[in-house]
Structure formats: C-alpha cells, structure tokens
C-alpha cells in the first residue's frame, strides 16, 4: 500500500474513533441495552456538526480503503 494512503487512512481512522466516542447516547449502560428514553430529540448545534463530521470521516475512510485496494499491486497466484 502507498505510504501516503496508509498514513491518511490511519489519521482518518483515529479521528473517526474520537468522533464516535464523543457522541453521547444515553447515560451509562442503560442506553446500551435499549433503556434510553423514548422521547424523540433532534440534534442541534455542536451535536449536529459532530454527526455530520462523523459521516464525512466515514466517507473518507471508505475512499482511502478503496484507493488502497485499487492502487495496490496485484499478486499473481
């Protein structure tokens, strides 16, 4: 794999991990197992921007992965 693509994918993956961890979903383990409140709430402000940033990072990660796969030298069997 191209070292530039590998470094870019590594940076994007670390940023994606942090973006996912920063998003709050429920409180404690109750939200993990479906104990979250049933009240509908829309994302606002920084929470919405973080959600959009996470989607952009996911798209970048997929693009880096596909570019690394396409540009990698093929190995003959």
Secondary structure, DSSP 4 states (H G I P E B T S, - for coil): --HHHHHHHHHHHHHHHHHHHHS--SSGGGTTTT-S--------THHHHHHHHHHHHHHHHHHHHHHHHHHSPP---
